[in-house]
């Protein structure tokens, strides 16, 4: 993959609340299942994130705020002292390299399995994931989750707040609340997974309530300047069918904005879509946009640089590029200088547990040394 050098706005310094960022490129959450079985970050994760400290901001892979929220095997967590200590090693290494990190807090809801977490998954309604799920012994049919009670909801909100406080203890600059991609918070938003008849179900105003309560609790715990939120309007991964996407985000975005989070992170953002433009108009602070780069298809030769520039022109403030950061630990420098990008290797992305396909992508300097 190659790209042309330019003086793009992607390389401008900017601010994210009180944080000074050296560029507008964000490494987004990239789940790669390299933690221990009980969720502690391993040394190879320290290396992985430190290699990519040149990003304007790093947002970690999805990290569970409680045991029942675990999605797949070897997912990192943030609900014990051991988790805090493991993540502290990561944040110390990234900070030593000049980087800044937020941790994404992700509860899987129905995207989970007792073989992964030791618990029956919980969800807004007892609607199972319509596909098999990976476990330590291979893919298995998904189970019917237990419908969350009012106590479950209150406890889960409290768990998110507690995990946010642990994140600050672990050295993160902030947390991203994951309300996207068919996980628990998104399940409350969507019609096909939320069939409740109480104050958390039915009309849109009720279905956004849980997300707003979680974000409010996290903001109260660590301060609005330390909180971001990720959303995926219209995205159907993990069997999600929102049903009334425009109405959901017309209600959700202003409600979140009133709580003051420092950023909103929009997945598969398309500047040509009216909904994206309405979200940009309704969001008063930093907007991180993740461009549409042909989901499931090959990565563009420029790694998404041109798509990111179009989103900046359409009002985005920061651009997140996932696969490009995975394959290029020095992505910012490669894009800045027009150097070729590493070819993407997908064979060992997840579940392998080792360095291959994770920490063995060379930097420009390492490639030159091999010539």
C-alpha positions, 0 to 999 in steps of 0.5 A: 500500500502506498500514499502520497505525502501532503500537508493534510489537516490530519497532522495538525495539533489540536485539543481534546478538552484539556489534552493537547494532541499532536495530530488528529489521528486516533487509534480506535478500539481493536479487539485482539484477545491478548489478555490473560484468561482473567482479563489482565493485560499481558506484556505483549499488550504493553509492547503493542500499544507503546509501538503506536504511541505516535497516534494523537489518541489511543483508545484501547480495545473493549474492556469489561467493567464487570465479570458478567459483561465479558464477551469473548475469551482473553478480553481485558477487564477493569474491575480488580486491582490486578486489572488496574496494575496490568493496565498501569504498565500499558499506560506508563509505556505509552506515556513514556513514548509521548502518547495519550490513552482512553480505555473503552468500557464495553459490556457485551450484554447478550454477546457473551457465553458462560464458558467465557465469563462463568456467568449467564449473559444479561441483556435488556430482554431474553433475546439471544444472539442469532449466531454462534460465539467463540469460546475457549473450546471453539464456536458454540451456539449462543445462549438466551440471556437473562433479562436484567432486573431493575437491580441489575440495571442499577448495579451495572451503572455503578460498575461502569462508574467504578471501572471509570475510577479504576481507569484513572487509577490505571493512568488513563486520560479518560474512558470511552463508553461503548454504546455501539456494535450490538453490545449491551448499551446498543441492545437497549437502544435497538427495537429487536433486542429491547422488548421491555415494557418498563421505563427502559423499553418501548418509545425511544425516550425510554430506550435511550435511558440506560445509555444516558444513565451510564454516561451520567454516572461515568461523568459524575465519577471522573469528570466530563473531560475524561469521558467519550461515547462511541455510537454506531448509527444503523450498524447491524453487527451482532444481530442488531436492528435498531428499527428507528435509527433517525429517531434514536439518535435525534433523542440520544445525541442531545441527551448525551451532549447535555451531560458534557462528555468531551467527545462523541465517536461515530463509527462508519461515518459518511459525510454524505449521509443526512444522519451523520450531518445531523449528529455533527450539527447536534454535537457541540464538542469534539467529534471523532469520525471513523470513515466507511472503508468498505467493511469486510473488503480490502483496506484502501491503499492510503489506509483511509487517509483520503476518507479521513480528510473528507470527514475533516472537511465535513466537520469532524475533529479527529479521525480514527483508523483501525486496520491501518493502525494495526498494520502500521505502528508508525502510521502517522509518520508513514502517512505524513511522509507518503511512505508505503504502508505495510500489507495487512495480514488478517490470519492471526488477528484474534485468538492466537495469543501471540506476537504474530499478526500483532507486534511483528509489523515493522516500522519504516526504520526496521524495514530499511534495516532489512534492505 
